[in-house]
Amino acid sequence: MSEPVLRTENLTKRFGGLTAVDNLSLGIPGGRVHAIIGPNGAGKTTFFNLISGLLKSDGGRVFFHGRDITGLKPHQISRLGIKRTLQIKSVFPQLSVAENLWITSQAGQRFLNPFRSASADRAATAKVDRTLEQIGLTGLAKRAAGTLSYGDVALLEIGMALISEPQLLLLDEPTCGMSPAETERAVTKIRELARTIDIIIIEHDMEVVFGIASDITVMAQGAILASGTPKEIADDERVREAYLGRPEDEDYVEEAVHA
Amino acid sequence: MSAATLIERALLIAFAAFMLSVPWSVPALINSFWVSVIAEILIWSLFAASVNLLFGYVGLLSFGQALYFGFGMYGVAIGINDLGLSFWPAFGLGIVASMAMALVTGVFAVRLTWHYFAIITVVFSLIFYFLALTNKWLTGGDDGISFTLPPTFSFGGTKYGLTDPTFQYFFILGVVALCFWLMHRLIGSPLGKAFLAIRDNDTRASLIGLNVYVLRLIAFVLAGFLAGVAGALFAFFGRYASASYMFYHVSGEAVVWAIVGGAGTLFGPLVGTSIFIVVREVVSSHWEHHSLIVGIVAILVVIFAPRGIVGLWRQWMAQLAERGDAAAIKSKLRTEP
């Protein structure tokens, strides 16, 4: 088997007495959308924070395409091609939509020129215009990102992920808080992205998960409960048990299976 | 071109024309004392710009910029008095000293943000304030160091120096204008955009690949540069350097000037500094509690115009532009068959 895109070995994170991620060993192969699901507090976001470098692990290692990235700083990991979105929508509120995209596309450069005008870089502005078109925000290019509607901010986030040309994209509940129409739009975009980019997605909306994921890992209490294809996960007894406290999710599982 | 841009451009031209005519128009209209007040305003506005670069553009509130102002002053004074340097090398020494100090303290300070950052900058400035106060052999302590001005330029036998008040005014105006222009360029540059991104959302900035720590350090050293240039100019202007200008009270004043004028705007510090120094000069001869006015104005602005006076102005201009757009759309509609 070829080297997975992302592999963790005994990854552990403790917050005081609580072990948020417990000895997690996971290999994620390329070319597929991998979903991570699990009840609240299962350690999903902590897992993302460990991969992207926002948190330091207490033990274990993370490999990206076979390269050990444990302990690297967030910007170093980002420059290797691992980009992520945050659970709570997170853009640069006082910058315009176009500026948000512009700085995202330029951030990986080692030297940020202080002596020339930012708008003088034709290639970069053309790239911004293309991305604006792709996400359908051309009309709002000059608006401050902080004044956008929730759905538009989510689109902008996806645009920022796009323009940064990631190799691996970590999406943390991308459709959380979206209207059904917005969710549908976002899912279409994610599917499109998945053709060229490896994606790991944390999602609570089971319809979305079963709609786009080719593999699913279920986490509970910081460890892997089950891993497999959507069909296998839907039929797994332990997964049902983990979700017992949240019947509405079970309904989704049911619905998705019979869909 | 919209009405708002026209108004702003006209104001800018009028302002530039006034600044260039100060050595003649101000003595004719008021008296020549005010020429030096305006020169002083220019220097302090550069100092406030140093606070503004950090707070308004990178999101770091420093209460210790007086430290780098003081290093600029002492660089000049010690350079001329103890090292026997001429004008430009002394100027350079002041700037390099303040930038070096900003680099050394910044390495520690920019690891922190918000109140922790504010506290560590105060602590650094207090440490060096007391060091300057006690090491009288080097700094002259509270009395400071006075020095004789070397000439700025000399061509053959003719010497040009700051002893000529008109030359001094234009020298200060030129240096301050150059620094503001550099800052304007910086804000529009890729580096400037990275600063703004960090100010808005530092976690996100690191996730898109910006090295937040290094960028903050660069901003801190650049702010040290602005404060250092201001300090060096002020040393030339007063022909002396004193530890009292390193006190945190001086830093605090610059924070108030920058915020009242409008943090995050290029000219905010200039507006804020002008208002407060003019009030001080006008009122202090009649009434000793002039700082009360400063306090009231500061409180009113923070409550009613959180983006400062320039921010308020921008808001008006934006409304004006919007009204213009609405009118344009209306007239278009009318012309349509």
Interface residues (C-beta under 8 A of the other chain):
Chain A: S52 G53 L54 K73 P74 H75 S78 R79 K83 R84 L86 S90 V91 F92 P93 Q94 L95 E99 W102 I103 T104 Q106 A107 G108 Q109 L112 N113 P114 F115 R116 S117 A118 S119 D121 M160 S164
Chain B: R185 L186 G188 S189 P190 L191 G192 K193 A194 L196 A197 R199 D200 N201 T203 R204 A205 S206 L207 I208 G209 L210 N211 V212 L215
